[in-house]
Amino acid sequence: MLKPIEDAFLVLLNYFYSLSGNYGWAIILLTVAVRIILLPLTYQQTKAQIDLQRIQPKVKELQKKYRNDKEKLNEELIKLYAENKVNPFGGCLPLLIQLPIFFALFKILNTYPPIKDEAFLFIPSLGATAAKFGFSVEAWPYWLLIILLGASTYISAKMLSSDKTQEMTNITITIFLLFIAYSLPAGVLLYWLLTNILTLIQQYVQLKIQEVA
C-alpha cells in the first residue's frame, strides 16, 4: 500500500540529492516541498486549533453547567462550534496525511543503503538510531535530535494551549513521542524536527495575525 509513496519519495530524494549532493539536504528539501504542498491543510489545522483555544472558556462553562447531562452538553457544544464556525476535528487530516510519509521514509532509510549510510553535518549515519548506541558517547548526535524534537513538540502544543490542565497532557504526549523517536532513523527525526520547526513558525505567524484581527 505504501509502495507508490515510497517510490515517489525515492525519486524526489534522488532528485534533491542531484541538486544538493547530500541526502541530508535532500531530506530537508523534501520536507520543505511537502510543507508547501500541505500548506492549505496545515493552515486550516492551525486555524482550527486557534479557534478551539479561543472558545475554551465557553466550552468550560458548558461543561460545568451540563456536567450531569451529557446529551445536553453535546447538543450545546455542537451549537457553540456552529455559531463560532469551529471544526473540532479540523486538525486531524494533516496529521493523517503525514503518517504515510513517516512510514515511507522509515522504510527507505532501512532498505536503501545510499541514503541510510549517508552522513550529514554532525550525524554519522542518517539510517542509524539512538537505540543502536544507547547512552554511549557515539549516541550524542541522535540524542540531540531527539531532545530538539521533544522541545519543539512541547512548545508547539503549549503555543496553542491556554488551559493549564492540558499541561500534563502535553508533557505525556511529548514523552511518548520521545519514546518512539528513540528507535527511529536519524533521517526520519530530521524530517520530523524540521516539520515541527516549520509548524512553530506557521503557528507564530497565524497567532500574530489573529491578534491583529
C-alpha positions in Angstrom: 0.0 0.0 0.0 2.9 2.4 0.8 5.0 1.2 -2.2 3.8 4.0 -4.5 4.6 6.6 -1.9 8.0 5.1 -1.2 8.8 5.0 -4.9 7.7 8.6 -5.4 9.7 9.8 -2.4 12.7 7.9 -3.5 12.5 9.6 -6.9 12.2 13.0 -5.1 15.0 12.3 -2.7 17.3 11.3 -5.6 16.3 14.4 -7.5 17.0 16.7 -4.5 20.3 14.7 -4.0 21.3 15.6 -7.5 20.8 19.3 -6.6 22.4 19.3 -3.2 24.9 16.4 -3.2 23.9 15.1 0.2 20.8 13.1 1.3 20.6 15.1 4.5 19.9 18.2 2.4 17.7 16.2 0.2 15.5 15.3 3.2 15.4 18.9 4.2 14.3 20.0 0.7 11.7 17.2 0.6 10.4 18.4 4.0 10.0 22.0 2.7 8.3 20.7 -0.5 5.8 18.6 1.5 5.0 21.6 3.8 4.4 23.8 0.8 2.1 21.3 -0.8 0.2 20.7 2.5 0.1 24.5 3.4 -3.6 24.9 2.7 -4.4 21.9 5.0 -1.9 22.9 7.8 -3.2 26.5 7.7 -6.7 25.1 8.3 -5.3 22.8 11.0 -3.7 25.7 12.9 -6.7 27.9 12.4 -8.9 25.2 13.9 -6.6 24.8 16.9 -6.5 28.6 17.4 -10.3 28.8 17.2 -10.7 26.0 19.7 -8.3 27.8 22.1 -10.4 31.0 21.7 -13.7 29.4 22.7 -12.3 27.2 25.5 -13.7 29.5 28.3 -17.2 29.0 26.8 -16.6 25.2 26.5 -15.7 25.1 30.2 -18.8 27.0 31.1 -21.0 24.5 29.2 -19.1 21.5 30.7 -19.7 22.9 34.2 -23.3 23.8 33.5 -24.3 20.5 32.0 -21.8 18.2 33.8 -24.7 15.9 34.8 -26.4 15.9 31.3 -24.0 14.5 28.7 -26.6 14.6 25.9 -27.5 18.3 26.5 -23.8 19.1 26.8 -23.1 17.6 23.4 -26.0 19.5 21.9 -24.8 22.8 23.3 -21.2 22.1 22.2 -22.3 21.4 18.6 -24.3 24.6 18.7 -21.3 26.5 20.1 -19.0 25.1 17.4 -21.5 26.0 14.7 -22.0 29.6 15.9 -18.3 30.2 16.0 -17.6 28.3 12.8 -15.2 26.0 14.6 -14.4 22.4 13.4 -13.1 20.4 16.4 -11.7 17.8 14.0 -10.1 20.3 11.6 -6.6 19.4 12.7 -6.9 15.6 12.1 -6.5 15.4 8.3 -2.9 16.9 8.0 -1.8 14.5 10.8 -3.3 11.5 9.0 -1.6 12.6 5.7 1.8 12.8 7.5 1.6 9.2 8.7 2.2 7.5 5.3 5.1 10.0 4.8 6.8 8.9 8.1 6.3 5.2 7.3 7.6 5.7 3.7 10.8 7.5 4.9 11.3 4.9 7.6 11.2 2.1 5.0 13.5 3.9 2.6 16.1 4.6 5.4 16.0 1.0 6.4 16.3 -0.5 2.9 18.2 1.9 0.6 21.9 1.9 1.5 23.0 5.1 -0.3 20.7 7.1 2.0 20.9 5.2 5.3 24.7 5.2 5.2 25.0 8.9 4.4 26.5 11.3 6.9 25.1 14.7 7.3 26.6 17.6 9.4 27.1 16.1 12.9 25.1 13.0 12.1 27.3 10.0 11.2 24.5 8.0 9.6 21.0 9.0 8.5 19.8 5.4 8.9 21.2 4.9 12.4 19.1 5.2 15.6 19.7 6.3 19.2 18.7 2.7 20.2 21.7 1.4 18.3 24.2 3.3 20.5 22.2 3.6 23.7 23.8 6.1 26.1 27.3 5.8 24.7 29.3 8.8 23.5 28.6 7.9 19.9 24.9 8.4 20.5 25.0 12.2 21.2 24.0 13.3 17.6 20.9 11.1 17.8 20.0 12.2 21.3 20.4 15.8 20.3 17.9 15.3 17.5 15.5 13.6 20.0 15.9 16.4 22.6 15.3 19.1 19.9 12.3 17.1 18.6 10.8 16.8 22.1 11.3 20.5 22.8 9.7 21.6 19.5 6.8 19.2 20.1 6.2 20.6 23.6 6.5 24.2 22.5 4.1 23.7 19.6 1.5 22.2 21.9 1.9 24.9 24.5 1.6 27.7 22.0 -2.0 26.5 21.2 -3.0 25.6 24.7 -4.3 28.2 27.2 -5.7 25.6 29.5 -3.3 24.8 32.4 -5.0 21.4 32.9 -3.6 20.4 29.4 0.0 20.9 30.7 0.2 17.3 31.9 -1.3 16.0 28.6 1.3 18.0 26.6 4.1 16.5 28.8 2.8 13.0 28.5 2.4 13.2 24.7 6.0 14.6 24.4 7.4 11.8 26.5 5.5 9.2 24.4 6.9 10.7 21.2 10.4 10.7 22.6 10.0 7.0 23.3 9.0 6.4 19.7 11.9 8.7 18.4 14.4 6.6 20.3 14.0 3.8 17.7 13.6 6.0 14.6 16.4 6.6 12.0 18.1 10.0 12.2 16.8 10.8 8.7 13.2 10.5 9.9 14.0 12.5 13.0 15.5 15.2 10.8 12.3 15.3 8.7 10.1 15.4 11.8 12.2 18.1 13.6 12.2 20.4 10.5 8.4 19.8 10.2 8.0 20.9 13.8 10.1 24.0 13.3 8.1 25.0 10.2 4.9 24.3 12.2 6.1 26.6 15.0 6.8 29.4 12.5 3.4 29.0 10.9 1.7 28.9 14.3 3.5 32.0 15.4 2.6 33.9 12.3 -1.1 32.8 12.4 -1.3 33.7 16.1 0.1 37.2 15.4 -2.4 37.6 12.5 -5.2 36.5 14.9 -4.1 39.1 17.5 -4.2 41.9 14.9 -7.6 40.8 13.6 
